[in-house]
Amino acid sequence: MRNRTAWIIACLIMSGSSLAAEEPAKPAAKPAMSSDAADIKLAMSAGPSDISKGATITTMSADGQMKTLRKGTNGWMCMAKPEAMCLDKEWQGWADAWMSKKDPSVKGVGIAYMLRGDQGASNTDPFANAPTADNAWIVSPPHIMVLSPDTKLLDALPTDPNTGGPWVMWKGTKYAHIMVPTTPMPKVKKAAAAEPAAK
């Protein structure tokens, strides 16, 4: 009986190894993440992990309302949609004012992270939704954003994002802030020079 059992096990092992040789093993399919789990992961990737792990996580629902996915413990808020970002308390107040088109009340230096970059924004119009010929639309790489309680301190910085280093977005408006790229800005394609007309 013992010999017969050993022989059956040996046959099963051999048949299994020959099947494995014929058909490569397929990796186990990962279970699909729920929408909330995916949004939490996306939001947390927008800032440093030591900040995002304790942050409140939010996202925008289909009806345009902000939805809290996880309560935080450190005062930061990381958002998945409409753009992935992590905001400190000053930036959270600023964002509320901007969404309501009210005057922001910035009492101290504010820090926000967009370490995934953004989908683009006008550098001159805080409420533009799409690029136009004259609204200086910019798609930024991963960056940090800085608020100052005194926007006059921003006057020394350029508004051109392609000069290297920090630059000011929405200069001259109540929503002005400093953009600090953490990777090089994408190269701007120059328009091709028009060829002279044939005579």
C-alpha positions in Angstrom: 0.0 0.0 0.0 2.8 2.4 0.9 4.6 1.6 -2.4 1.4 2.2 -4.4 0.8 5.6 -2.7 4.4 6.6 -3.4 4.1 5.6 -7.0 0.8 7.6 -7.4 2.5 10.7 -5.9 5.5 10.3 -8.2 3.2 10.1 -11.2 1.3 13.2 -10.1 4.6 15.1 -9.6 5.9 14.0 -13.0 2.7 14.8 -14.9 2.6 18.2 -13.1 6.1 19.0 -14.1 5.5 18.0 -17.7 2.4 20.2 -17.9 4.4 23.1 -16.4 7.0 22.6 -19.1 4.3 22.7 -21.8 2.3 25.7 -20.5 4.2 28.4 -18.6 2.5 29.3 -15.4 0.4 32.4 -15.6 0.7 35.0 -12.8 -2.2 35.1 -10.5 -4.5 38.0 -11.5 -4.5 40.8 -9.0 -7.9 41.6 -7.6 -9.2 44.9 -9.0 -8.9 47.8 -6.6 -12.2 49.4 -5.6 -12.6 53.0 -6.8 -12.1 54.3 -3.3 -9.0 52.3 -2.8 -7.6 53.5 -6.1 -8.4 57.1 -5.2 -6.7 56.8 -1.8 -3.6 55.4 -3.5 -3.6 58.2 -6.1 -4.1 60.9 -3.5 -1.3 59.6 -1.3 1.1 59.5 -4.3 0.8 63.3 -4.6 2.9 64.1 -1.5 5.8 62.6 0.5 4.8 59.4 2.2 5.5 60.7 5.7 2.8 63.3 5.1 0.3 61.4 3.1 0.2 58.4 5.4 -1.5 60.6 8.1 -3.5 62.9 5.8 -7.2 63.1 5.3 -7.9 61.7 1.9 -10.6 63.2 -0.3 -11.8 63.0 -3.9 -14.4 64.7 -6.0 -17.5 62.6 -6.7 -19.4 62.4 -10.0 -21.8 65.2 -8.8 -18.9 67.6 -8.2 -19.0 67.3 -4.3 -15.9 66.6 -2.2 -16.0 63.2 -0.6 -13.9 62.2 2.4 -12.4 58.7 1.9 -10.3 58.6 5.1 -10.0 60.8 8.1 -6.5 62.0 8.9 -4.5 62.8 12.0 -1.8 65.3 10.9 -3.8 68.3 9.6 -2.9 67.6 5.9 -5.4 66.8 3.2 -4.5 64.8 0.1 -6.9 64.8 -2.8 -7.2 62.4 -5.7 -9.5 64.3 -8.0 -9.9 66.6 -9.9 -6.0 66.8 -9.4 -3.8 64.8 -7.1 -2.3 67.1 -4.5 -1.5 67.3 -0.8 -2.3 70.6 1.1 -1.4 71.9 4.5 -4.0 74.0 6.5 -3.1 77.3 4.8 -3.6 75.8 1.4 -6.8 74.2 2.4 -8.2 77.6 3.4 -6.8 79.1 0.2 -8.5 76.3 -1.9 -11.8 76.9 -0.2 -11.6 80.6 -1.0 -10.5 80.0 -4.6 -13.4 77.5 -5.2 -15.8 80.1 -3.8 -14.1 82.9 -5.7 -13.6 84.7 -2.4 -10.5 86.5 -0.9 -8.1 84.0 0.6 -6.9 84.8 4.1 -3.3 83.5 4.3 -1.9 84.0 7.7 1.4 82.1 7.3 3.6 80.3 4.8 1.6 77.5 3.1 3.0 74.4 1.5 1.3 72.0 -1.1 2.6 69.1 -3.1 1.7 68.0 -6.6 4.4 65.3 -7.0 2.5 63.8 -10.0 2.4 67.1 -11.9 -0.8 68.6 -13.2 -3.0 68.5 -16.2 -2.5 72.2 -17.0 -3.7 75.6 -15.9 -3.6 79.2 -17.2 -0.8 81.2 -15.7 -2.8 84.4 -15.9 -6.5 83.5 -15.2 -7.2 81.6 -12.0 -10.5 80.3 -13.4 -9.7 79.3 -16.9 -10.8 75.8 -17.8 -8.9 75.3 -21.1 -6.0 76.8 -23.1 -6.6 79.8 -25.3 -4.3 81.8 -27.5 -3.7 84.4 -24.7 -4.0 82.7 -21.3 -0.5 81.2 -21.0 -1.6 77.6 -20.5 1.1 75.6 -18.6 1.3 71.9 -17.9 3.6 71.6 -14.9 5.8 68.6 -14.0 6.0 67.4 -10.3 6.2 70.5 -8.1 5.7 72.1 -4.7 3.5 75.2 -4.3 4.2 77.9 -1.7 1.8 80.6 -0.3 3.1 83.8 1.3 0.9 86.0 3.6 2.6 89.0 1.8 2.1 88.6 -2.0 4.4 91.6 -2.5 7.3 89.3 -1.6 6.5 87.4 -4.9 7.4 90.5 -7.0 11.1 89.5 -7.2 10.3 86.2 -8.9 9.6 85.7 -12.6 6.3 84.5 -14.1 7.9 82.6 -16.9 8.1 78.9 -15.9 10.8 78.2 -18.5 13.6 80.2 -17.1 14.6 77.6 -14.5 13.7 77.5 -10.8 10.7 78.9 -9.0 8.1 81.1 -10.7 4.9 82.9 -9.8 1.5 81.7 -10.9 -1.4 84.1 -11.1 0.8 87.1 -10.3 -1.1 90.3 -9.6 -4.2 88.4 -8.4 -5.3 87.5 -4.8 -4.5 83.9 -5.7 -0.8 84.4 -6.5 1.6 81.7 -5.3 5.0 80.3 -6.0 5.5 77.2 -8.1 8.7 75.2 -7.4 9.3 72.4 -10.0 11.1 69.3 -8.6 12.0 68.1 -12.1 12.8 70.1 -15.3 9.9 71.9 -17.0 9.0 70.3 -20.3 10.6 71.9 -23.3 8.4 74.4 -25.1 8.0 73.8 -28.8 8.8 76.8 -30.8 6.6 77.7 -33.7 8.2 77.0 -37.0 9.4 80.1 -38.9 7.1 80.9 -41.8 8.8 80.3 -45.2 9.0 83.3 -47.5 6.2 83.4 -50.1 7.3 82.3 -53.5 7.7 85.1 -56.0 
